[in-house]
């Protein structure tokens, strides 16, 4: 594991590396190089298995194992060797080709087929499949964190399902709800979005310099390359994109980026709401020994995890939205402007992962302040103006809304005032009795049942 690096430009590689090191395993330059090596090796073995390719016989077990060990035993030193090749070639994929050739030229059988390394490939064939593998693994890691967070949120929904509180629409006192129901609202959205994110397929291509299998068809004309290359792509657990230019057009990355930013935007709202509940003292935070909230105000326990999450979600979204706009556009059959952009996909995933981790940490540090919530609720008799006027409407009392507005809008409202309003209404005794028995705490509709029924 990398040590804390004070010289890192990105905090993902420095300050936050302990949280994000799992993403580094999938999105670092080392990971990119290693995946390129894998694709080249797998392609070489795949070619040897094709009966139609008579000039490259099926490799024996010794040769296969040697090739697979190049990937399986791939190390930082190997990556550094490739970077040395690149220093001369100024071409990252060609450097991988030279590295593999350098490895196999010592083998009596394999060295006969050195030129089959990277045969019928354009560099983008290797690159797009390498990135597809990286993104697939990163997607799994991110979805795992999403699932953990989603499960924590639904636990809060169940835990606080009966804890009634005042709502605030437009920042003003409104119809009561339960804290659990508010968590449930977010859980419903987030679980749906994370499942949609996970279901997006990752695509790849392996069809040459302009997507037409041109070099394949000339070099080995007796092979059905569209059929064969589809099989190769799927052997790497990637879906084939059959119709492309030189590059896989990145539409799936656009879909992933859009869904990720949607999920993150919902979480920004969630983080801001929890922050607001902490500000209202509806939640109290753990007083962790040794922690300091302010350099000058010793009493403070700041909601730093939710603030950190909000900022990191915003960074991730900014990157994701740029990917979505940029990566689906390429001049004619290919330009290189996507290359440098693709190297940053891991940052968007990592900032999201970091944010989820902060929210999880923050949620584990809060507990409900029932006293404060009950105090606010017991002083909010004005919220009963809504059900009173609805019952009045039911019995066609003229200007029901206006009557309640006159008695309650912008005025302090007490229980006695509410009782006087009810007693003046010309409604059946049973309706009057039900309204007189109603309190802000009881006016919660199906909020508890909705939480209890949620899965």
CORUR-V66151 format. One record per residue. N is the residue number from 1. SS is DSSP state (a for helix, b for strand, c for the rest). PHI is phi in whole degrees, -180 to 180 (999 if undefined). PSI is psi in radians with two decimals (NA if undefined). Layout:
BEGIN
{{N:SS:PHI:PSI} {N:SS:PHI:PSI}}
END
This chain:
BEGIN
{{1:c:999:2.41} {2:c:-67:2.47} {3:c:-80:2.82} {4:c:-56:2.13} {5:c:-112:1.89} {6:c:-75:-0.17} {7:c:-100:0.02} {8:c:-69:2.46} {9:c:-80:-0.81} {10:c:-85:2.29} {11:c:-64:-0.34} {12:c:-61:-0.64} {13:c:-92:-0.06} {14:c:-124:-1.61} {15:c:-54:-0.69} {16:c:-106:0.26} {17:a:-63:-0.62} {18:a:-60:-0.61} {19:a:-79:-0.67} {20:a:-101:0.15} {21:a:-62:-0.49} {22:a:-62:-0.66} {23:a:-68:-0.60} {24:a:-62:-0.56} {25:a:-64:-0.41} {26:a:-106:-0.42} {27:a:-123:0.05} {28:c:-70:2.92} {29:a:-65:-0.57} {30:a:-59:-0.78} {31:a:-63:-0.69} {32:a:-64:-0.81} {33:a:-63:-0.77} {34:a:-62:-0.71} {35:a:-70:-0.58} {36:a:-63:-0.76} {37:a:-59:-0.77} {38:a:-60:-0.83} {39:a:-62:-0.76} {40:a:-62:-0.77} {41:a:-65:-0.81} {42:a:-63:-0.65} {43:a:-67:-0.70} {44:a:-63:-0.79} {45:a:-66:-0.71} {46:a:-60:-0.75} {47:a:-61:-0.72} {48:a:-66:-0.39} {49:c:-85:-0.19} {50:c:-80:2.03} {51:c:-62:-0.51} {52:c:-71:-0.39} {53:c:-88:1.49} {54:c:-69:-0.48} {55:c:-81:-0.07} {56:c:-133:1.61} {57:c:-68:2.81} {58:c:-60:2.27} {59:c:-74:2.52} {60:c:-79:3.03} {61:a:-61:-0.66} {62:a:-63:-0.80} {63:a:-66:-0.73} {64:a:-60:-0.83} {65:a:-63:-0.68} {66:a:-60:-0.79} {67:a:-64:-0.78} {68:a:-65:-0.56} {69:a:-68:-0.46} {70:a:-57:-0.70} {71:a:-81:-0.88} {72:a:-62:-0.55} {73:c:-102:0.26} {74:c:-61:2.31} {75:c:-127:3.02} {76:a:-60:-0.66} {77:a:-62:-0.67} {78:a:-63:-0.76} {79:a:-63:-0.67} {80:a:-66:-0.60} {81:a:-66:-0.71} {82:a:-64:-0.68} {83:a:-64:-0.54} {84:a:-68:-0.72} {85:a:-60:-0.74} {86:a:-64:-0.55} {87:a:-59:-0.52} {88:a:-90:-0.83} {89:a:-74:-0.48} {90:c:58:0.45} {91:c:-141:2.01} {92:a:-68:-0.66} {93:a:-76:-0.65} {94:a:-62:-0.60} {95:a:-62:-0.66} {96:a:-64:-0.76} {97:a:-58:-0.82} {98:a:-65:-0.64} {99:a:-62:-0.80} {100:a:-67:-0.74} {101:a:-61:-0.70} {102:a:-63:-0.59} {103:a:-71:-0.78} {104:a:-89:-0.16} {105:c:-69:-0.21} {106:c:-85:-0.16} {107:c:-96:2.24} {108:c:-60:-0.68} {109:c:-83:-0.88} {110:a:-63:-0.58} {111:a:-65:-0.32} {112:a:-69:-0.36} {113:a:-119:0.57} {114:a:-53:-0.72} {115:a:-76:-0.06} {116:a:-83:-0.19} {117:c:-69:2.10} {118:c:74:0.26} {119:c:-68:2.43} {120:c:61:0.37} {121:c:-111:2.54} {122:c:-104:2.73} {123:a:-58:-0.55} {124:a:-70:-0.46} {125:a:-60:-0.75} {126:a:-72:-0.82} {127:a:-63:-0.81} {128:a:-66:-0.60} {129:a:-74:-0.60} {130:a:-63:-0.80} {131:a:-65:-0.66} {132:a:-60:-0.73} {133:a:-65:-0.73} {134:a:-62:-0.80} {135:a:-66:-0.67} {136:a:-60:-0.79} {137:a:-69:-0.72} {138:a:-64:-0.63} {139:a:-63:-0.73} {140:a:-63:-0.77} {141:a:-64:-0.74} {142:a:-68:-0.72} {143:a:-63:-0.64} {144:a:-61:-0.71} {145:a:-70:-0.69} {146:a:-58:-0.80} {147:a:-62:-0.72} {148:a:-62:-0.77} {149:a:-65:-0.77} {150:a:-59:-0.74} {151:a:-65:-0.64} {152:a:-66:-0.70} {153:a:-67:-0.72} {154:a:-69:-0.51} {155:a:-65:-0.68} {156:a:-66:-0.64} {157:a:-61:-0.75} {158:a:-71:-0.74} {159:a:-63:-0.69} {160:c:-107:0.38} {161:c:-62:-0.48} {162:c:-106:0.09} {163:c:-89:1.70} {164:b:-76:2.48} {165:b:-149:2.84} {166:b:-73:2.39} {167:b:-83:2.88} {168:b:-137:1.78} {169:b:-99:2.35} {170:c:58:0.43} {171:c:77:0.09} {172:b:-113:2.73} {173:b:-56:2.33} {174:b:-145:-3.12} {175:b:-48:2.27} {176:b:-61:2.74} {177:b:-142:-2.95} {178:b:-118:2.66} {179:a:-61:-0.65} {180:a:-61:-0.72} {181:a:-63:-0.61} {182:a:-69:-0.65} {183:a:-66:-0.67} {184:a:-63:-0.68} {185:a:-55:-0.80} {186:a:-71:-0.70} {187:a:-59:-0.76} {188:a:-59:-0.75} {189:a:-71:-0.82} {190:a:-68:-0.71} {191:a:-66:-0.67} {192:a:-65:-0.79} {193:a:-67:-0.69} {194:a:-67:-0.61} {195:a:-67:-0.67} {196:a:-66:-0.70} {197:a:-60:-0.82} {198:a:-66:-0.55} {199:a:-80:-0.17} {200:c:-68:2.21} {201:c:-80:2.57} {202:c:-100:2.26} {203:b:-113:2.73} {204:b:-147:2.87} {205:c:-134:2.75} {206:c:-154:0.93} {207:c:-122:0.36} {208:c:90:-2.92} {209:c:-67:-0.51} {210:c:-133:0.32} {211:c:82:0.32} {212:c:-119:0.18} {213:c:57:0.57} {214:a:-64:-0.90} {215:a:-68:-0.59} {216:a:-60:-0.85} {217:a:-69:-0.51} {218:a:-80:-0.72} {219:a:-72:-0.78} {220:c:-131:1.34} {221:c:-68:-0.26} {222:c:-90:0.11} {223:c:-103:2.38} {224:c:-82:1.51} {225:a:-67:-0.69} {226:a:-57:-0.70} {227:a:-72:-0.77} {228:a:-67:-0.79} {229:a:-70:-0.51} {230:a:-61:-0.75} {231:a:-63:-0.69} {232:a:-64:-0.82} {233:a:-59:-0.79} {234:a:-70:-0.40} {235:a:-67:-0.35} {236:c:-94:0.17} {237:c:64:0.72} {238:c:-127:2.49} {239:b:-79:2.49} {240:b:-82:2.35} {241:c:-103:1.87} {242:c:-76:-0.59} {243:c:-113:1.86} {244:c:-144:2.99} {245:c:-90:-2.50} {246:c:-67:-0.51} {247:c:-108:2.63} {248:c:-68:2.25} {249:c:-75:0.04} {250:c:69:0.31} {251:a:-62:-0.61} {252:a:-67:-0.56} {253:a:-69:-0.65} {254:a:-59:-0.81} {255:a:-62:-0.77} {256:a:-62:-0.77} {257:a:-64:-0.76} {258:a:-64:-0.76} {259:a:-69:-0.66} {260:a:-64:-0.78} {261:a:-68:-0.55} {262:a:-65:-0.86} {263:a:-56:-0.80} {264:a:-65:-0.65} {265:a:-65:-0.67} {266:a:-63:-0.69} {267:a:-68:-0.54} {268:a:-61:-0.78} {269:a:-60:-0.72} {270:a:-62:-0.82} {271:a:-62:-0.72} {272:a:-67:-0.64} {273:a:-67:-0.78} {274:a:-62:-0.72} {275:a:-56:-0.77} {276:a:-67:-0.70} {277:a:-65:-0.63} {278:a:-66:-0.73} {279:a:-61:-0.63} {280:c:-81:-0.04} {281:c:70:0.37} {282:c:-75:-0.53} {283:b:-117:2.47} {284:b:-110:2.60} {285:b:-105:2.63} {286:c:-62:2.44} {287:c:-92:1.65} {288:c:-87:2.18} {289:c:-57:2.30} {290:c:94:-0.38} {291:c:-76:2.59} {292:c:-124:2.29} {293:c:-91:-0.60} {294:c:-145:2.53} {295:c:-73:-0.28} {296:c:-125:-0.35} {297:c:-113:1.67} {298:c:-63:-0.38} {299:c:-76:-0.24} {300:c:-79:2.38} {301:c:-123:1.76} {302:c:-86:2.60} {303:c:-80:1.01} {304:a:-65:-0.57} {305:a:-66:-0.67} {306:a:-75:-0.56} {307:a:-70:-0.75} {308:a:-61:-0.76} {309:a:-61:-0.79} {310:a:-58:-0.77} {311:a:-66:-0.77} {312:a:-70:-0.59} {313:a:-63:-0.67} {314:a:-65:-0.72} {315:a:-64:-0.82} {316:a:-59:-0.75} {317:a:-65:-0.68} {318:a:-61:-0.78} {319:a:-65:-0.80} {320:a:-62:-0.73} {321:a:-67:-0.62} {322:a:-67:-0.77} {323:a:-56:-0.77} {324:a:-62:-0.65} {325:a:-81:-0.70} {326:a:-82:-0.82} {327:c:-72:-0.31} {328:c:-84:0.01} {329:c:-117:2.25} {330:c:-146:2.32} {331:c:-65:2.25} {332:c:47:-2.19} {333:c:-89:-0.11} {334:c:171:2.37} {335:c:-133:2.94} {336:c:-95:0.10} {337:a:-68:-0.32} {338:a:-79:-0.37} {339:a:-60:-0.89} {340:a:-71:-0.50} {341:a:-69:-0.76} {342:a:-59:-0.51} {343:c:-66:-0.21} {344:c:-103:0.03} {345:a:-59:-0.65} {346:a:-61:-0.48} {347:a:-67:-0.77} {348:a:-62:-0.77} {349:a:-63:-0.73} {350:a:-69:-0.74} {351:a:-64:-0.61} {352:a:-66:-0.83} {353:a:-58:-0.76} {354:a:-62:-0.73} {355:a:-64:-0.78} {356:a:-61:-0.71} {357:a:-62:-0.69} {358:a:-66:-0.71} {359:a:-65:-0.73} {360:a:-60:-0.80} {361:a:-62:-0.77} {362:a:-63:-0.73} {363:a:-64:-0.58} {364:c:-73:-0.19} {365:c:-104:0.01} {366:b:-112:2.66} {367:b:-142:2.66} {368:b:-73:2.34} {369:c:-97:1.49} {370:a:-65:-0.55} {371:a:-62:-0.83} {372:a:-64:-0.75} {373:a:-63:-0.77} {374:a:-66:-0.63} {375:a:-63:-0.79} {376:a:-63:-0.70} {377:a:-68:-0.74} {378:a:-69:-0.29} {379:c:-104:0.30} {380:c:-117:0.88} {381:a:-66:-0.34} {382:a:-63:-0.39} {383:a:-67:-0.29} {384:a:-80:-0.07} {385:a:-61:-0.56} {386:a:-65:-1.00} {387:a:-65:-0.55} {388:a:-64:-0.80} {389:a:-71:-0.46} {390:a:-69:-0.74} {391:a:-66:-0.68} {392:a:-61:-0.72} {393:a:-61:-0.71} {394:a:-54:-0.60} {395:c:-104:0.39} {396:c:59:0.62} {397:c:-75:2.12} {398:c:-61:2.43} {399:c:56:0.71} {400:a:-56:-0.83} {401:a:-62:-0.80} {402:a:-64:-0.62} {403:a:-63:-0.83} {404:a:-69:-0.62} {405:a:-62:-0.77} {406:a:-61:-0.62} {407:a:-87:-0.33} {408:a:-125:-0.47} {409:c:-69:2.12} {410:c:70:0.32} {411:c:-125:2.67} {412:c:-68:2.30} {413:c:-121:2.21} {414:c:-111:3.03} {415:a:-62:-0.69} {416:a:-65:-0.65} {417:a:-64:-0.76} {418:a:-62:-0.73} {419:a:-64:-0.70} {420:a:-63:-0.73} {421:a:-61:-0.79} {422:a:-63:-0.78} {423:a:-65:-0.41} {424:a:-80:-0.28} {425:c:-75:2.43} {426:c:-91:1.36} {427:c:-132:2.82} {428:c:-57:2.58} {429:a:-55:-0.69} {430:a:-65:-0.65} {431:a:-67:-0.73} {432:a:-64:-0.73} {433:a:-61:-0.76} {434:a:-64:-0.71} {435:a:-68:-0.68} {436:a:-65:-0.49} {437:a:-83:-0.21} {438:c:-76:2.43} {439:c:-129:2.86} {440:a:-55:-0.65} {441:a:-68:-0.45} {442:a:-91:-0.21} {443:c:-90:1.25} {444:c:-129:0.13} {445:c:55:-2.27} {446:c:-99:0.28} {447:a:-58:-0.71} {448:a:-69:-0.79} {449:a:-62:-0.69} {450:a:-61:-0.68} {451:a:-70:-0.75} {452:a:-65:-0.59} {453:a:-82:-0.26} {454:c:-69:2.54} {455:c:-122:NA}}
END
